[in-house]
Amino acid sequence: MDAQPMLLAFFQNIGFPEMLIIGVFALLIFGRRLPEVGRSLGKSFVEFKKGLRDTSDEIDDVRNEVKKSLPNKDDLEGNGSNSFNEPKQREAESVH
C-alpha cells in the first residue's frame, strides 16, 4: 500500500493534471453557479456530519441507560443478595 491513505479506489492515482481537467470541466458545466453548488455541497456535508453526531449521541445515551439498569458486579459478588434473588425471597417469605 502507499504511504497515503486510500480514500476510494478510483482516486488513488489522481494527480495535479487530473485535478486541473476536473476543475475545467466543472467550470464548463456549472459556470457562474459553481459557488452556489459548492455552498450547497458544503451545507449538505455539514448536515450529514450533524446527523452522524446526533446518531452517535443517541447510541451513547442508550448504552449508558443499559449500563445503569444492569446490576453492579460488586452487588452480585459481594453480599450475596441481588436484585435477581430479591423477588424470589419475597415470594418465599409471603408463602410461609
N, C-alpha and C positions, 0 to 999 in steps of 0.2 A: 504494500500500500504506500501511497505518497505520504509526505510529511503533512500535507494539508488535509483537513477533514473533507471527506467526500459528501457533499450535500445531496446531490442527485446524480444518477449515473450519466446522464447526458450533459451535465455541467462540469465534469471533472477535467476536461481538456480545453476549457474556454479561456481564451486569452484576450489581449487588447484589440487585435484586429476584428475578432468576432464580436466583441462588445461594441466596437465602433459601427459595424454593419447593423447590429441590432438597434443601436441608437438612431441611425439614419432611417431605418425602416419605421421606427416608432415616430419620428418626426414627420415622415411622409404620410403615415396612416392617421395620426392624431392631430398633427399640425398645431393650431392655436389652442386646442383643447388639452394638450399634454399636461399643463399644470393642474387642470381640473381632474384629469384622470389620475395623476399622481396623488392629489389631495384625497380623492375618494378611495383610492387604494390604501393610503395610509390610515384613513378612518376605519376602513374595513379591518385592517390588521390590528388596530388598537382595540376594536370591539371584539375581535376573535380572542386576543390575549386576555381581555377583561372577562370574557365568558369562561375561558380556561381557569382563570384565577378564582372566579366565583364557584366553579365546579369543584376545584380542589379544596376551597374553604368549606363547602358543604360536606365533602368526604371527610375532612378532618373533624368537623363537628360531630358527624355520626360516629366516627371512630372513638372520639372522646366520650360520647354518651354511652357507647357499648362498654368501654373500659370502666366507666363509673358504675354501670349496672352489674358488672361481674363482681363476685366476692373477692376480697383480697387473698393473696397466698398465705399471709400470716394468720388470717382468720381461719382458714381451712386447716392449717397445721398446728397452730398454737394451742387453743383452748379446747379443742375437741367439739365444740358446738359451732355450727354454722347455719346459714340461712336455709340450707337444704334439709338439715335434720330437724329444725325447729317445728315445722308443721307436723311432722310425724310424731314428735314428742308431745305436742299439744293434743293431737288426736288420741294418743295412747293414754294421756292423763285424763282426758274427758270421758273416755270409755270406762275407766276403773273407778 
